[in-house]
Amino acid sequence: MPSDPTRRHHPVTLQEAAQAAPSLARLTALVRESSQRLEAIKAHIPPGLRAAVAAGPLDGGSWCLLVRGSAAAAKLRQLLPLLQAELRRSGCPVDAIRIKVQTDWR
């Protein structure tokens, strides 16, 4: 199919493309919200453990933290009540925080 010669192709940023497509816009919002939640609790994660924790997906009232290694996951599980309380206090309540150990951390 030949292209329309009257149509101009302008480069767009990823942000602009995401806003133009409803499904991408929703995905972008979820990623932003997950990152904001991690920022809200980061001060309550021991400094030596912070680099091993990443924001994961949001699914309804459940939020997932991605963790490098089972030892870090075990320590983080001990902190879950404190982390949930901090999220409630900061206006980001969650019903549950799941922890998933990532074996292929990059």
N, C-alpha and C positions, 0 to 999 in steps of 0.2 A: 504494500500500500504506500503510495507516494506521500511525502510529508506536505503539510499545508504551508505554502510559501509565505502566507501572511502571519503565521504564528511565529512568535519569537521565543526562543529558548533562553531563559535566564537562569544562571546558577542560583540555587537556593541553599540556605544553610540546613543542617540537620534539624535544627529547632523549627524552622519555617515549614519544612516538609512534614514534621511530626504534627504540627498544629493544623496543617491542611487535611490530614487524614485522621478521622475520628479514632480509629483503633490505635494508631501510633500516638495520638495525643493522650489517650487513656494510659497507654503503656509508659509514656514519658512521665505522666503525673504519678503513676505508681512507683517508678524508680526514684523520683524526687522525694516522694513521701517516705519511702523506705530509708533513703539517705538521711533525711531529716530526723527520723527516729533514731538512727545510729548516732547522729550528732548529739541528740538529747540525752543519751545514756553513756556516751563515751567517757565522761568524767568519772563514772562509777565502775569502769572496767580498769583493773590494774594496768599501769603503764606498760609493763612487760608483756601483757596479753593483747593490747590494742592492735598491734600489727597482725595478729592472727585472726582477727574478727572482721567480717565484711557484712554489709547489709544484703539481705536476701529478699526473696519475693514476699509480697503481701497477698493474702488470700482471705478476703472477708475480714473476720476479726482475728485472724492468725497471722503472725509475722515470723519469718524465718531468719535466723542469723547463720551465716556460713562461717565455719571455724576450721582453721588449719590444725589438724591433729586431735587425737582423742583426749590427750591430757588437757589441752586448752578447753575442749568441750566439757570435760568433767568439772573444771573450775568454773566455767561459765554457768553450768547448770546450778551450781551453788548460789550464784548471784541472781538467778531468775526472779525471785520475789522482789528484791531490791530494784531490779531493772523494770519490772512491770509497774511497781509503785512510782518510779521516776517518770515513766511514760504517762501514767495517769495524771501525775502532778503537772506535767508539761502540756497536757491537753491532747495527747495521742494515745488514748486507751487501746489496749489489745486484750482479747480474750485469752490468747495463748502466745507464747514465744516458743517456736521450735528451734532446735539446734541441729544443724546438719554438718557433719564432718566432711570437708572437701579433701579428697586425696590427690587431686591434680591442681593444687594451688599455683597460681602464676603471679 
